[in-house]
């Protein structure tokens, strides 16, 4: 079972506020192969990470005490499947391998938890949103971070050459593919510093948002108007970011790369100044992309380190990427992985449908 990573073009820290997001699945994958072993144990090994895990199926255990730490995702997935009424009682050997850069804001952990959920519970699993919810539950049990549902939905249901606009306003998330302009390229570059404090700071931001919504007497910040949040930077970010997702969908559909870039820069400023999840490195990398000729750039994912996403004309993509990473290295001495990302099908999209 292969599950892609994702990059988010617009809408960060909005999914858990019942807002809007515009991510796409990218051509980096996490693969999990399950082979029945005839024992009452799930044994897991990773091609990239050290150690082997053995999880006995005849007892319950707390995923957060499992070692090596990456295997907490295996234990969390077993616990989540069981909690949702899908017993896992057949032992398997799991072979895990991933090309999604870790700690980058490209959903390496969601790709892993979705791949494990599919590998361990494939025959009994429900539709996309329920499956995404189950994989999120597995991830929360593994890490303790109260994430939103954007990553799991797009890595399951994203479609090639499109981004997926997802609306979390209702009880069930609703999504629709948005064609990317054929002459646009999506560039991704890591700032060289992995995300630090991402888990605890993420939980703090989420709690702040929920507290503000409660003070305003609202079920979520999705219902807040600009007038009511004008003086509150956190809520202001959420309200303006939702509006930017709507505008980004329009710009995508109009093939307006310049406007897409402008919106990305506005989003980065809001994530930096109002939501305070940027770092000096991410700011410098965004600036390097702009001076190298990208239409715009922004941090992507939770922030606090990791990657920047940029948009540029297709025929200039490689040149802009090389120039931006060069300028960034000269300015900061930092360097990380960078690539032109392709939009690919999510794990549940059959090849014949793509
Ligand atoms: P990252 O940290 O980029 O994988 C996290 C959350 C998302 C979303 C973004 C911010 C998890 C699994 N994912 O993504 O739901 O809230 O931050 O937009 O926690």
Boltz pocket constraint, residues with backbone or C-beta under 6 A from the ligand:
constraints:
  - pocket:
      binder: B
      contacts: [[A, 11], [A, 12], [A, 13], [A, 14], [A, 15], [A, 16], [A, 104], [A, 105], [A, 106], [A, 107], [A, 108], [A, 110], [A, 139], [A, 145], [A, 146], [A, 147], [A, 148], [A, 149], [A, 150], [A, 151], [A, 300], [A, 301], [A, 302], [A, 303]]
      max_distance: 6.0
